[in-house]
Amino acid sequence: MSTDYFENLLKKPSLFIDEKTLDINFIPDNLPHREKELTILSQLFLSLITYPNSISRKVLITGKTGIGKTATVKLFGKMLVKASNKREIQIDYVHINCRKERTNYKVLIKIIHSLNKSFPKRGYSPQDLLEVLTEYLNTHDLHLLIVLDELSYLIQNGGDLIYSLTRINDDMLNAKQRISIIGIVRDISCINNLDVSTMSTLQRNILKFENYTKKQIFDIMKYRAGISIKENAYSDEILEMIAKIVFKVGDIRYGLNLLWKASKYAESRNLKYLNSECIRFGNQDLMSFSTQDAIKYLSIQKLIFLLSIIKNLKKSENSEISISEILNLYKILCENLGLNPRSYSQLWNYLNEFEKEDIISLNIKSEAIKGRKAFIEIQDIPLVNFESIINTTLKSKGINL
């Protein structure tokens, strides 16, 4: 048998029309059931085209993870730039993930690099970078739409940059308005940590994305299947099966990955169409993208603590464990890596963060004389797969266990 694996695979018929359209970063030209939100955004930002640089728009988008907020805003950004170019109006768009770029400096450098890739990454203060940005926009007669995705992570660091961006022209009389902002958050209460004036500015235009219904999820999966997989390779029944799973998970990206993985499984078995077993196989070891994103950006200390939880749960006969059961292994792992273990109160903060990210569940139980006690549970993710992902993430950060 030939060992030229690529040649062997290329000779096989594929179930895909275009595999990349199932990638979570692919933004299609059509987003079923987000037409209303695109219409509202277009109405809010129309003045950027009708009265260029005369007004600055600030919009706050809120809603749960995996319901199309980021995809909708990215598609809107493309639409805005296209409409402005058609009328020879200079509008640009930059999308910043604040979970990844958590500091004012990193956000500003990312913004400036979207406009000028040769700009140096070192040697400037945040205030210097704001001045560089303002000068660039004025020199090029450019209006910039800045999207701050996962805005809560930037707010956690004080929110100074948000204030500066919303007030960038306050010290100039009749200055042209060069910057508009869209902030994306899961929980709108995070803006309560901003100063009153900034909070007031962001609260003027709030667009809430509602969760998809099961029928809407089916429609979305049918549209994506139609542009990615050959027509006779799937059925409505298979898409309904996927829609039920996605409705429970609550994350469309999970469904796209499930459809891709099930199709790959079918190809590996030389099947001409997807059946229910392909879906079961694809679903058995997937993890929601919100959880994957959360893990990717955790610090080494948080990853070590989370790994301690998982290892202890694997050894335990119970479905949940207390924090005291984790501490011994956590301290051993820290000692082996030359790390200083965090305090009990800090570890408790970590647990609360993990729960907010839907990584774990915390159950508070009363224990008579001993009072209340917290128990940790991981419900939907196979522990073996979870441990493997954390080990891989630690390796990417230079930690080998």
ABEGO torsion letter per residue (X at the ends): XBABAAAAAAABBBABABAAAABAABBBABBBGAAAAAAAAAAAAAAAAABBGABBBBBBBBEBBGAGAAAAAAAAAAAAAAAAAAAGBBBBBBBBBAAABABAAAAAAAAAAAABAABBABGBBAAAAAAAAAAAAAAAGBBBBBBBBGAAAAAAAGGAAAAAAAAAAAABBGBBBABBBBBBBABAAAAAABBAAAAAAAAABBBBBBBBBAAAAAAAAAAAAAAABBAAABBAAAAAAAAAAAAAAGBAAAAAAAAAAAAAAAAAAGBABBBAAAAAAAAAABBBAAAAAAAAABBAAAAAAAAAAAAAAAABABABBBAAAAAAAAAAAAAAAGBBBBBAAAAAAAAAAAAAAGABBBBBBBBEAAEBBBBBBBAABBAAAAAAAAAAAAAAAGBBX
